[in-house]
C-alpha cells in the first residue's frame, strides 16, 4: 500500500530533481530538495486534518483530490496564485507579473517580484489566519467530541460551544486586535481577514448542507449503498480541502523567497512537498491511522491554532518558517505519543477485564 499510495510522489520527486539538476545544476537541485522538506515540515498537520475530511468522501473523490487537486495545489497555489497577488497589489497584468517574476531580484529590493509578494504578506496572512483560526475554534468548541486530549483545557472550552457563533466572535476580535496592533494598513488587513472568515463559513456551510441532503436521499432510497459522500457534497468538501491547502501554503510560498527568488525552483520544491502531503493524507485514510491513534487529530488542530496565531502575529513581525514547522511537528509528535500511551492503557485494562 505504501508504494502504491506514494508512487506519484516518488515519480514527481524524481522528475523534479532531475529537471532541477539539468536546468539549474547542483545548486538548483539542493534548493528544490530544501524547499520540499520545508513544505512537508510546515504541512504535516494539514495532512492529518485533510485525512479526517477525506475519509468522509467516496473513493472517486479521493482520487480527484490526489490528481486534479495536486495540479491545483502545485500550479495554482505555488505558481499562479503568487503571480495573481503581485498583479493585483502592483496593478500589473498577469503577463507583466510573470515577466517581473522571471527577472528575479531580492526580497529587499523595491519593485521586485519577491518584494511585492512580501509586501502583500499582511493581507495574505490575515486571510489565511482567519480561515485556519475558525477551523481550529469550530473544532475546539465542539461539545460532541468523543475524546479529549488536553482535558484540563479542552473540556471547559468545549462547554463554551453551546454559545452560538462564539468561534466567529472570537475570530473577529482576534482580527481586530491584529489589525490595530500589528498592521501598517489596518483597513486592508481587516478586509482580507473578513474575506477569510466569509470563505470558511460559505464553503464549510455548503459542504454540510449538501452532505445532509445526500444523507436524506440515501435514507429514502430502497437499496443504495455508497461509501462516502458524493455529488455536490463531495464537491464542496473538495473545494474546502483546496482552500484549506491554500491557507497552509501561504507562509510557505512567501517564506520560500528567503531561500531563492526563482519562482520555478520554488514551485518545483513546494510542489514536491505538496505531493507528499497529499499522498500522506490518502495513506492515513486507507490505513485508518486516525482511528488507531485517536489524539493525532487533536495535535493537528492545536498545531493549526498555533499556525493561525503565528500568521496573525506575522502581520507585524517576521517569524522564521522553522519556528512554524517545529511547533507543528511538536504538537503532532506529542499527540502521537499520547495516543500510543492511550492504546497501551486500554489494552492493559482489557486484559484485566476493566471497562473504562
Secondary structure, DSSP 4 states (H G I P E B T S, - for coil): -HHHHHHHHHHHHHHHHHHHHHHHHHHHHHHHHHHHHHHHHHHHHHHHHHHHHHTTB-HHHHHHHHTHHHHIIIIIIIIIHHHHHHHHHHT--HHHHHHHHHH---TTSTTSHHHHHHHTHHHHHHHHHHHHHHHHHHHHT-TT-S--SSHHHHHHHHHGGGSTTHHHHHHHHHHHHHHHHH-SSHHHHHHHHHHHHHHHHHHHHHHHHHHHHHHHHHHHSSS---SSB-HHHHHHHHHHHHHHHHHHHHHHHHHHTTT---HHHHHHHHHHHHHHHHHHHHHHHHHTHHHHSTTHHHHHHHHHHHHHHHHHHTTTS---HHHHHHHHHHHHHHHHHHHHHHHHHHHHHHHTT---
